[in-house]
């Protein structure tokens, strides 16, 4: 019998998850179906339970339901507990197991697809919301030293305090970054959705903003020339277009630029592994999505 899976969210029509998981199933010879489910904003729980009771084996969860999923489950993985949000549900009888594969997907994309080893690297994590919580622990487990920067500095310090027992992590304001350099800068804010840029320090010797209407950033320390260290990677969790952050990184001399499409596919692969105990090859799926 064909096993049934789904992604649930609101909105959901834009989701690439059905295409990704259909490719995974074909590649690995798994007999399953995967669909997109639009849940009413006040009907997440009822929709999930109806799918479970109808024989569904698991679900991915996207905005705005990740925290509701966290509250719904009967078991949490360590990484879901740390993230305080759930993006993957596995149904096992009456049990609902909640996992968060976002951080594993990010680390896999950075290390495996981009061949950038995080061990010993200085990572700037921009943002202190759900996306940042979802990736902090896997980044620390990969051996990174993290600085969290947020417009509301207290939120950055709060996130750092939550994960302090797991590795070197500290909070900062954006202006407090002036004079510091990082090997990897990750945009986990929603700024790219608004076509804007967090107020990052700008090196005095860097070229002026381009014609892409980039906002003026805080001026950095000329001695350090901005936040990007030599050979630095700039990574935006958004995908589908060149974002203001990646344009800024290019102008500031970041050696490598990457969007979040690889993370999307890698976190899906981690969910697939949780459900099917088989790990798909992500490279051809990423390549196919790049062409769409």
ZADO-1210 file (C-alpha; in nm, 4 decimals, padded with zeros to 6 digits):
<atoms>
<atom x="00.0000" y="00.0000" z="00.0000" code="UNK" pos="1"/>
<atom x="00.1240" y="00.3486" z="-00.0859" code="UNK" pos="2"/>
<atom x="00.2282" y="00.5433" z="00.2250" code="UNK" pos="3"/>
<atom x="00.0908" y="00.8935" z="00.2524" code="UNK" pos="4"/>
<atom x="00.2808" y="01.2083" z="00.3533" code="UNK" pos="5"/>
<atom x="00.2086" y="01.5799" z="00.3303" code="UNK" pos="6"/>
<atom x="00.3294" y="01.9321" z="00.4009" code="UNK" pos="7"/>
<atom x="00.0936" y="02.1574" z="00.5950" code="UNK" pos="8"/>
<atom x="00.0946" y="02.5363" z="00.6061" code="UNK" pos="9"/>
<atom x="-00.0935" y="02.8551" z="00.5221" code="UNK" pos="10"/>
<atom x="-00.0218" y="02.9640" z="00.2533" code="UNK" pos="11"/>
<atom x="00.1026" y="02.6435" z="00.0915" code="UNK" pos="12"/>
<atom x="00.0594" y="02.6662" z="-00.2869" code="UNK" pos="13"/>
<atom x="00.4173" y="02.7929" z="-00.3274" code="UNK" pos="14"/>
<atom x="00.5704" y="02.4917" z="-00.1499" code="UNK" pos="15"/>
<atom x="00.8384" y="02.2940" z="-00.3328" code="UNK" pos="16"/>
<atom x="00.8142" y="02.0071" z="-00.0826" code="UNK" pos="17"/>
<atom x="00.5847" y="01.7861" z="-00.2971" code="UNK" pos="18"/>
<atom x="00.8290" y="01.8074" z="-00.5884" code="UNK" pos="19"/>
<atom x="01.1287" y="01.7411" z="-00.3641" code="UNK" pos="20"/>
<atom x="00.9813" y="01.4400" z="-00.1868" code="UNK" pos="21"/>
<atom x="00.8415" y="01.2945" z="-00.5087" code="UNK" pos="22"/>
<atom x="01.1953" y="01.3092" z="-00.6494" code="UNK" pos="23"/>
<atom x="01.3327" y="01.1452" z="-00.3348" code="UNK" pos="24"/>
<atom x="01.0740" y="00.8654" z="-00.3553" code="UNK" pos="25"/>
<atom x="01.1482" y="00.7964" z="-00.7223" code="UNK" pos="26"/>
<atom x="01.5220" y="00.7987" z="-00.6611" code="UNK" pos="27"/>
<atom x="01.5065" y="00.5576" z="-00.3655" code="UNK" pos="28"/>
<atom x="01.2247" y="00.3336" z="-00.4894" code="UNK" pos="29"/>
<atom x="00.9916" y="00.4202" z="-00.2024" code="UNK" pos="30"/>
<atom x="00.6173" y="00.3676" z="-00.2520" code="UNK" pos="31"/>
<atom x="00.4695" y="00.6898" z="-00.1176" code="UNK" pos="32"/>
<atom x="00.2581" y="00.9904" z="-00.2060" code="UNK" pos="33"/>
<atom x="00.3189" y="01.3461" z="-00.0893" code="UNK" pos="34"/>
<atom x="00.0734" y="01.6351" z="-00.1047" code="UNK" pos="35"/>
<atom x="00.0363" y="01.9971" z="00.0040" code="UNK" pos="36"/>
<atom x="-00.2320" y="02.0710" z="00.2633" code="UNK" pos="37"/>
<atom x="-00.3752" y="02.4167" z="00.3287" code="UNK" pos="38"/>
<atom x="-00.4872" y="02.4297" z="00.6929" code="UNK" pos="39"/>
<atom x="-00.7142" y="02.7023" z="00.8305" code="UNK" pos="40"/>
<atom x="-00.5216" y="02.9368" z="01.0575" code="UNK" pos="41"/>
<atom x="-00.7368" y="02.8188" z="01.3485" code="UNK" pos="42"/>
<atom x="-00.7510" y="02.4557" z="01.2358" code="UNK" pos="43"/>
<atom x="-00.3967" y="02.3180" z="01.2467" code="UNK" pos="44"/>
<atom x="-00.4526" y="02.0605" z="01.5208" code="UNK" pos="45"/>
<atom x="-00.7751" y="01.9248" z="01.3729" code="UNK" pos="46"/>
<atom x="-00.6207" y="01.8991" z="01.0264" code="UNK" pos="47"/>
<atom x="-00.3144" y="01.7120" z="01.1519" code="UNK" pos="48"/>
<atom x="-00.5167" y="01.4675" z="01.3604" code="UNK" pos="49"/>
<atom x="-00.7537" y="01.4027" z="01.0705" code="UNK" pos="50"/>
<atom x="-00.4589" y="01.3185" z="00.8444" code="UNK" pos="51"/>
<atom x="-00.3048" y="01.0934" z="01.1083" code="UNK" pos="52"/>
<atom x="-00.6333" y="00.9130" z="01.1671" code="UNK" pos="53"/>
<atom x="-00.6714" y="00.8760" z="00.7906" code="UNK" pos="54"/>
<atom x="-00.3493" y="00.6764" z="00.7688" code="UNK" pos="55"/>
<atom x="-00.0946" y="00.9491" z="00.6967" code="UNK" pos="56"/>
<atom x="00.2550" y="00.8439" z="00.8103" code="UNK" pos="57"/>
<atom x="00.4097" y="01.1871" z="00.8546" code="UNK" pos="58"/>
<atom x="00.3947" y="01.5571" z="00.7742" code="UNK" pos="59"/>
<atom x="00.6229" y="01.8508" z="00.7190" code="UNK" pos="60"/>
<atom x="00.5157" y="02.1738" z="00.8877" code="UNK" pos="61"/>
<atom x="00.5784" y="02.5209" z="00.7508" code="UNK" pos="62"/>
<atom x="00.4705" y="02.8738" z="00.8418" code="UNK" pos="63"/>
<atom x="00.2841" y="02.9690" z="01.0488" code="UNK" pos="64"/>
<atom x="00.2399" y="02.6391" z="01.2340" code="UNK" pos="65"/>
<atom x="00.5846" y="02.5328" z="01.3603" code="UNK" pos="66"/>
<atom x="00.5201" y="02.6434" z="01.7185" code="UNK" pos="67"/>
<atom x="00.1724" y="02.4888" z="01.7218" code="UNK" pos="68"/>
<atom x="00.3325" y="02.1655" z="01.6049" code="UNK" pos="69"/>
<atom x="00.5813" y="02.1945" z="01.8917" code="UNK" pos="70"/>
<atom x="00.2877" y="02.2095" z="02.1334" code="UNK" pos="71"/>
<atom x="00.0928" y="01.9285" z="01.9655" code="UNK" pos="72"/>
<atom x="00.3482" y="01.6471" z="01.9653" code="UNK" pos="73"/>
<atom x="00.3794" y="01.3757" z="02.2293" code="UNK" pos="74"/>
<atom x="00.7568" y="01.3287" z="02.1825" code="UNK" pos="75"/>
<atom x="01.0322" y="01.5732" z="02.0879" code="UNK" pos="76"/>
<atom x="01.3793" y="01.5110" z="01.9514" code="UNK" pos="77"/>
<atom x="01.6664" y="01.6934" z="02.1192" code="UNK" pos="78"/>
<atom x="01.7031" y="01.9339" z="01.8292" code="UNK" pos="79"/>
<atom x="01.3303" y="02.0118" z="01.8209" code="UNK" pos="80"/>
<atom x="01.3353" y="02.0803" z="02.1941" code="UNK" pos="81"/>
<atom x="01.6294" y="02.3157" z="02.1447" code="UNK" pos="82"/>
<atom x="01.4657" y="02.4905" z="01.8496" code="UNK" pos="83"/>
<atom x="01.1337" y="02.5247" z="02.0346" code="UNK" pos="84"/>
<atom x="00.9650" y="02.4567" z="01.7008" code="UNK" pos="85"/>
<atom x="00.8774" y="02.1516" z="01.4916" code="UNK" pos="86"/>
<atom x="00.8937" y="02.1174" z="01.1133" code="UNK" pos="87"/>
<atom x="00.8579" y="01.7382" z="01.0875" code="UNK" pos="88"/>
<atom x="00.5924" y="01.5074" z="01.2312" code="UNK" pos="89"/>
<atom x="00.6165" y="01.1283" z="01.2393" code="UNK" pos="90"/>
<atom x="00.3046" y="00.9330" z="01.3335" code="UNK" pos="91"/>
<atom x="00.3605" y="00.6109" z="01.5283" code="UNK" pos="92"/>
<atom x="00.0273" y="00.4758" z="01.6491" code="UNK" pos="93"/>
<atom x="-00.1097" y="00.7345" z="01.8884" code="UNK" pos="94"/>
<atom x="00.2322" y="00.8945" z="01.9303" code="UNK" pos="95"/>
<atom x="00.3264" y="01.2083" z="01.7375" code="UNK" pos="96"/>
<atom x="00.7035" y="01.2527" z="01.7209" code="UNK" pos="97"/>
<atom x="00.8234" y="01.6072" z="01.6523" code="UNK" pos="98"/>
<atom x="01.1587" y="01.6909" z="01.4966" code="UNK" pos="99"/>
<atom x="01.3262" y="02.0014" z="01.3569" code="UNK" pos="100"/>
<atom x="01.5485" y="01.9350" z="01.0564" code="UNK" pos="101"/>
<atom x="01.6226" y="02.2969" z="00.9609" code="UNK" pos="102"/>
<atom x="01.9595" y="02.3172" z="01.1341" code="UNK" pos="103"/>
<atom x="02.0738" y="01.9800" z="01.0048" code="UNK" pos="104"/>
<atom x="01.9743" y="02.0952" z="00.6569" code="UNK" pos="105"/>
<atom x="02.1720" y="02.4176" z="00.6892" code="UNK" pos="106"/>
<atom x="02.4857" y="02.2438" z="00.8140" code="UNK" pos="107"/>
<atom x="02.4620" y="01.9750" z="00.5442" code="UNK" pos="108"/>
<atom x="02.4301" y="02.2374" z="00.2726" code="UNK" pos="109"/>
<atom x="02.7203" y="02.4433" z="00.4018" code="UNK" pos="110"/>
<atom x="02.9564" y="02.1546" z="00.4694" code="UNK" pos="111"/>
<atom x="02.8639" y="01.8962" z="00.2066" code="UNK" pos="112"/>
<atom x="02.7357" y="02.0998" z="-00.0874" code="UNK" pos="113"/>
<atom x="02.9445" y="02.4144" z="-00.0409" code="UNK" pos="114"/>
<atom x="03.2462" y="02.2306" z="00.1032" code="UNK" pos="115"/>
<atom x="03.2823" y="02.4871" z="00.3824" code="UNK" pos="116"/>
<atom x="03.3850" y="02.3233" z="00.7104" code="UNK" pos="117"/>
<atom x="03.2346" y="02.4946" z="01.0160" code="UNK" pos="118"/>
<atom x="03.4721" y="02.3510" z="01.2775" code="UNK" pos="119"/>
<atom x="03.6599" y="02.6408" z="01.4348" code="UNK" pos="120"/>
<atom x="03.4880" y="02.9025" z="01.2195" code="UNK" pos="121"/>
<atom x="03.3542" y="03.2361" z="01.3464" code="UNK" pos="122"/>
<atom x="02.9875" y="03.2483" z="01.2497" code="UNK" pos="123"/>
<atom x="02.7663" y="03.5563" z="01.2596" code="UNK" pos="124"/>
<atom x="02.4021" y="03.4518" z="01.2892" code="UNK" pos="125"/>
<atom x="02.1743" y="03.7435" z="01.2056" code="UNK" pos="126"/>
<atom x="01.8353" y="03.7315" z="01.3722" code="UNK" pos="127"/>
<atom x="01.7023" y="03.5884" z="01.6972" code="UNK" pos="128"/>
<atom x="01.3673" y="03.4509" z="01.5856" code="UNK" pos="129"/>
<atom x="01.2467" y="03.1019" z="01.5051" code="UNK" pos="130"/>
<atom x="01.4843" y="03.0484" z="01.2137" code="UNK" pos="131"/>
<atom x="01.7863" y="03.1307" z="01.4303" code="UNK" pos="132"/>
<atom x="01.6676" y="02.9071" z="01.7148" code="UNK" pos="133"/>
<atom x="01.6276" y="02.6248" z="01.4644" code="UNK" pos="134"/>
<atom x="01.9899" y="02.6317" z="01.3492" code="UNK" pos="135"/>
<atom x="02.1916" y="02.7417" z="01.6547" code="UNK" pos="136"/>
<atom x="02.2429" y="02.3975" z="01.8107" code="UNK" pos="137"/>
<atom x="02.3493" y="02.2192" z="01.4891" code="UNK" pos="138"/>
<atom x="02.5944" y="02.5021" z="01.4148" code="UNK" pos="139"/>
<atom x="02.7458" y="02.4669" z="01.7623" code="UNK" pos="140"/>
<atom x="02.7575" y="02.0892" z="01.7256" code="UNK" pos="141"/>
<atom x="02.9498" y="02.1405" z="01.4012" code="UNK" pos="142"/>
<atom x="03.2173" y="02.3261" z="01.5988" code="UNK" pos="143"/>
<atom x="03.1360" y="02.6862" z="01.5105" code="UNK" pos="144"/>
<atom x="03.1784" y="02.9849" z="01.7412" code="UNK" pos="145"/>
<atom x="02.8617" y="03.1933" z="01.7098" code="UNK" pos="146"/>
<atom x="02.7804" y="03.5604" z="01.7518" code="UNK" pos="147"/>
<atom x="02.4067" y="03.6322" z="01.7346" code="UNK" pos="148"/>
<atom x="02.3103" y="03.9831" z="01.6232" code="UNK" pos="149"/>
<atom x="01.9617" y="04.1279" z="01.6368" code="UNK" pos="150"/>
<atom x="01.7970" y="04.4699" z="01.6125" code="UNK" pos="151"/>
<atom x="01.6608" y="04.4089" z="01.9633" code="UNK" pos="152"/>
<atom x="01.9852" y="04.3234" z="02.1384" code="UNK" pos="153"/>
<atom x="01.8160" y="04.1614" z="02.4394" code="UNK" pos="154"/>
<atom x="01.6710" y="03.8930" z="02.2117" code="UNK" pos="155"/>
<atom x="02.0187" y="03.8106" z="02.0835" code="UNK" pos="156"/>
<atom x="02.1476" y="03.7701" z="02.4389" code="UNK" pos="157"/>
<atom x="01.8451" y="03.5567" z="02.5295" code="UNK" pos="158"/>
<atom x="01.9092" y="03.3184" z="02.2404" code="UNK" pos="159"/>
<atom x="02.2764" y="03.2973" z="02.3323" code="UNK" pos="160"/>
<atom x="02.1866" y="03.2154" z="02.6929" code="UNK" pos="161"/>
<atom x="01.9568" y="02.9321" z="02.5815" code="UNK" pos="162"/>
<atom x="02.2405" y="02.7605" z="02.3935" code="UNK" pos="163"/>
<atom x="02.5381" y="02.8650" z="02.6091" code="UNK" pos="164"/>
<atom x="02.5773" y="02.5168" z="02.7577" code="UNK" pos="165"/>
<atom x="02.6285" y="02.3686" z="02.4099" code="UNK" pos="166"/>
<atom x="02.9227" y="02.5755" z="02.2907" code="UNK" pos="167"/>
<atom x="03.0721" y="02.9235" z="02.2411" code="UNK" pos="168"/>
<atom x="02.7911" y="03.1662" z="02.1607" code="UNK" pos="169"/>
<atom x="02.7302" y="03.5325" z="02.2454" code="UNK" pos="170"/>
<atom x="02.4742" y="03.8012" z="02.1665" code="UNK" pos="171"/>
<atom x="02.5355" y="04.1434" z="02.0153" code="UNK" pos="172"/>
<atom x="02.3702" y="04.4475" z="01.8659" code="UNK" pos="173"/>
<atom x="02.4480" y="04.5244" z="01.5018" code="UNK" pos="174"/>
<atom x="02.6493" y="04.8321" z="01.5917" code="UNK" pos="175"/>
<atom x="02.8460" y="04.6169" z="01.8345" code="UNK" pos="176"/>
<atom x="02.9788" y="04.4135" z="01.5404" code="UNK" pos="177"/>
<atom x="03.1979" y="04.6988" z="01.4152" code="UNK" pos="178"/>
<atom x="03.5607" y="04.5898" z="01.4315" code="UNK" pos="179"/>
<atom x="03.4781" y="04.2182" z="01.4182" code="UNK" pos="180"/>
<atom x="03.5203" y="03.9803" z="01.1278" code="UNK" pos="181"/>
<atom x="03.3510" y="03.6491" z="01.0567" code="UNK" pos="182"/>
<atom x="03.4251" y="03.3469" z="00.8417" code="UNK" pos="183"/>
<atom x="03.0571" y="03.2786" z="00.7781" code="UNK" pos="184"/>
<atom x="02.7665" y="03.5247" z="00.7942" code="UNK" pos="185"/>
<atom x="02.4166" y="03.3728" z="00.7921" code="UNK" pos="186"/>
<atom x="02.1018" y="03.5773" z="00.7377" code="UNK" pos="187"/>
<atom x="01.8280" y="03.4152" z="00.9469" code="UNK" pos="188"/>
<atom x="01.6142" y="03.7310" z="00.9527" code="UNK" pos="189"/>
<atom x="01.3044" y="03.7999" z="00.7453" code="UNK" pos="190"/>
<atom x="01.4682" y="04.1081" z="00.5929" code="UNK" pos="191"/>
<atom x="01.5039" y="03.9526" z="00.2482" code="UNK" pos="192"/>
<atom x="01.1288" y="03.8973" z="00.2321" code="UNK" pos="193"/>
<atom x="01.0901" y="04.2738" z="00.2713" code="UNK" pos="194"/>
<atom x="01.3746" y="04.3440" z="00.0256" code="UNK" pos="195"/>
<atom x="01.5696" y="04.5123" z="00.3033" code="UNK" pos="196"/>
<atom x="01.8966" y="04.4630" z="00.4870" code="UNK" pos="197"/>
<atom x="01.9860" y="04.4494" z="00.8579" code="UNK" pos="198"/>
<atom x="02.2098" y="04.7428" z="00.9622" code="UNK" pos="199"/>
<atom x="02.5419" y="04.5631" z="00.9230" code="UNK" pos="200"/>
<atom x="02.8770" y="04.7397" z="00.9646" code="UNK" pos="201"/>
<atom x="03.0268" y="04.8531" z="00.6347" code="UNK" pos="202"/>
<atom x="03.4011" y="04.8726" z="00.5804" code="UNK" pos="203"/>
<atom x="03.5184" y="05.2293" z="00.5157" code="UNK" pos="204"/>
<atom x="03.7295" y="05.1147" z="00.2233" code="UNK" pos="205"/>
<atom x="03.4454" y="04.9191" z="00.0633" code="UNK" pos="206"/>
<atom x="03.2756" y="05.0504" z="-00.2507" code="UNK" pos="207"/>
<atom x="02.9565" y="05.2519" z="-00.2038" code="UNK" pos="208"/>
<atom x="02.6175" y="05.0829" z="-00.2287" code="UNK" pos="209"/>
<atom x="02.5237" y="04.9803" z="-00.5828" code="UNK" pos="210"/>
<atom x="02.2161" y="05.0853" z="-00.7738" code="UNK" pos="211"/>
<atom x="02.0156" y="04.8089" z="-00.6061" code="UNK" pos="212"/>
<atom x="01.8715" y="05.0522" z="-00.3494" code="UNK" pos="213"/>
<atom x="02.0619" y="04.8979" z="-00.0619" code="UNK" pos="214"/>
<atom x="02.0029" y="05.0847" z="00.2651" code="UNK" pos="215"/>
<atom x="02.2947" y="05.2633" z="00.4235" code="UNK" pos="216"/>
<atom x="02.4632" y="05.0402" z="00.6817" code="UNK" pos="217"/>
<atom x="02.6535" y="05.1325" z="00.9951" code="UNK" pos="218"/>
<atom x="03.0083" y="05.2305" z="00.9072" code="UNK" pos="219"/>
<atom x="03.2629" y="04.9713" z="01.0172" code="UNK" pos="220"/>
<atom x="03.6172" y="05.0081" z="01.1474" code="UNK" pos="221"/>
<atom x="03.8586" y="05.0878" z="00.8623" code="UNK" pos="222"/>
<atom x="04.1272" y="04.8755" z="01.0269" code="UNK" pos="223"/>
<atom x="03.9109" y="04.5673" z="00.9770" code="UNK" pos="224"/>
<atom x="03.7342" y="04.6632" z="00.6536" code="UNK" pos="225"/>
<atom x="03.3903" y="04.5303" z="00.7413" code="UNK" pos="226"/>
<atom x="03.2557" y="04.2048" z="00.8813" code="UNK" pos="227"/>
<atom x="03.3696" y="03.9574" z="00.6154" code="UNK" pos="228"/>
<atom x="03.6990" y="03.7813" z="00.6820" code="UNK" pos="229"/>
<atom x="03.9126" y="03.6634" z="00.3895" code="UNK" pos="230"/>
<atom x="03.7466" y="03.3631" z="00.2190" code="UNK" pos="231"/>
<atom x="03.4205" y="03.4351" z="00.4043" code="UNK" pos="232"/>
<atom x="03.0911" y="03.2713" z="00.3106" code="UNK" pos="233"/>
<atom x="02.7731" y="03.4817" z="00.3021" code="UNK" pos="234"/>
<atom x="02.4614" y="03.2654" z="00.3335" code="UNK" pos="235"/>
<atom x="02.0998" y="03.3816" z="00.3044" code="UNK" pos="236"/>
<atom x="01.8272" y="03.1365" z="00.4082" code="UNK" pos="237"/>
<atom x="01.6031" y="03.2936" z="00.1443" code="UNK" pos="238"/>
<atom x="01.6212" y="03.1617" z="-00.2106" code="UNK" pos="239"/>
<atom x="01.4853" y="03.2391" z="-00.5538" code="UNK" pos="240"/>
<atom x="01.6436" y="03.5800" z="-00.6101" code="UNK" pos="241"/>
<atom x="01.9572" y="03.7785" z="-00.5337" code="UNK" pos="242"/>
<atom x="01.8732" y="03.9325" z="-00.1982" code="UNK" pos="243"/>
<atom x="01.9866" y="04.2690" z="-00.0571" code="UNK" pos="244"/>
<atom x="02.2066" y="04.0796" z="00.1896" code="UNK" pos="245"/>
<atom x="02.3867" y="03.8858" z="-00.0840" code="UNK" pos="246"/>
<atom x="02.4297" y="04.2042" z="-00.2883" code="UNK" pos="247"/>
<atom x="02.5759" y="04.3726" z="00.0206" code="UNK" pos="248"/>
<atom x="02.8070" y="04.0756" z="00.0806" code="UNK" pos="249"/>
<atom x="02.9286" y="04.0864" z="-00.2788" code="UNK" pos="250"/>
<atom x="03.0048" y="04.4587" z="-00.2526" code="UNK" pos="251"/>
<atom x="03.1830" y="04.4061" z="00.0794" code="UNK" pos="252"/>
<atom x="03.4124" y="04.1439" z="-00.0695" code="UNK" pos="253"/>
<atom x="03.2686" y="03.8171" z="00.0631" code="UNK" pos="254"/>
<atom x="03.4484" y="03.5363" z="-00.1179" code="UNK" pos="255"/>
<atom x="03.1447" y="03.3098" z="-00.1538" code="UNK" pos="256"/>
<atom x="02.7698" y="03.3671" z="-00.1749" code="UNK" pos="257"/>
<atom x="02.4922" y="03.1122" z="-00.1237" code="UNK" pos="258"/>
<atom x="02.1150" y="03.1164" z="-00.0949" code="UNK" pos="259"/>
<atom x="01.8934" y="02.8777" z="00.1022" code="UNK" pos="260"/>
<atom x="01.7759" y="02.6436" z="-00.1741" code="UNK" pos="261"/>
<atom x="02.0259" y="02.3783" z="-00.0715" code="UNK" pos="262"/>
<atom x="01.9111" y="02.4074" z="00.2894" code="UNK" pos="263"/>
<atom x="01.5509" y="02.3554" z="00.1761" code="UNK" pos="264"/>
<atom x="01.6401" y="02.0306" z="00.0005" code="UNK" pos="265"/>
<atom x="01.8734" y="01.9087" z="00.2751" code="UNK" pos="266"/>
<atom x="01.6186" y="01.9619" z="00.5538" code="UNK" pos="267"/>
<atom x="01.3673" y="01.7718" z="00.3399" code="UNK" pos="268"/>
<atom x="01.6175" y="01.4880" z="00.3017" code="UNK" pos="269"/>
<atom x="01.6575" y="01.4760" z="00.6793" code="UNK" pos="270"/>
<atom x="01.2785" y="01.4459" z="00.7175" code="UNK" pos="271"/>
<atom x="01.2714" y="01.1738" z="00.4513" code="UNK" pos="272"/>
<atom x="01.5399" y="00.9835" z="00.6427" code="UNK" pos="273"/>
<atom x="01.3409" y="01.0130" z="00.9660" code="UNK" pos="274"/>
<atom x="01.0350" y="00.8646" z="00.7958" code="UNK" pos="275"/>
<atom x="01.1915" y="00.6036" z="00.5641" code="UNK" pos="276"/>
<atom x="01.5336" y="00.5297" z="00.7173" code="UNK" pos="277"/>
<atom x="01.6979" y="00.5886" z="00.3811" code="UNK" pos="278"/>
<atom x="01.8973" y="00.8953" z="00.2816" code="UNK" pos="279"/>
<atom x="01.8356" y="01.0325" z="-00.0685" code="UNK" pos="280"/>
<atom x="02.0933" y="01.1968" z="-00.2929" code="UNK" pos="281"/>
<atom x="02.0207" y="01.5681" z="-00.2730" code="UNK" pos="282"/>
<atom x="02.2560" y="01.6967" z="-00.5443" code="UNK" pos="283"/>
<atom x="02.0385" y="01.6115" z="-00.8478" code="UNK" pos="284"/>
<atom x="01.7290" y="01.7508" z="-00.6754" code="UNK" pos="285"/>
<atom x="01.9021" y="02.0809" z="-00.5978" code="UNK" pos="286"/>
<atom x="02.0263" y="02.0981" z="-00.9570" code="UNK" pos="287"/>
<atom x="01.6758" y="02.0382" z="-01.0913" code="UNK" pos="288"/>
<atom x="01.5239" y="02.3091" z="-00.8704" code="UNK" pos="289"/>
<atom x="01.7876" y="02.5572" z="-00.9904" code="UNK" pos="290"/>
<atom x="01.6466" y="02.5162" z="-01.3401" code="UNK" pos="291"/>
<atom x="01.2860" y="02.5899" z="-01.2426" code="UNK" pos="292"/>
</atoms>
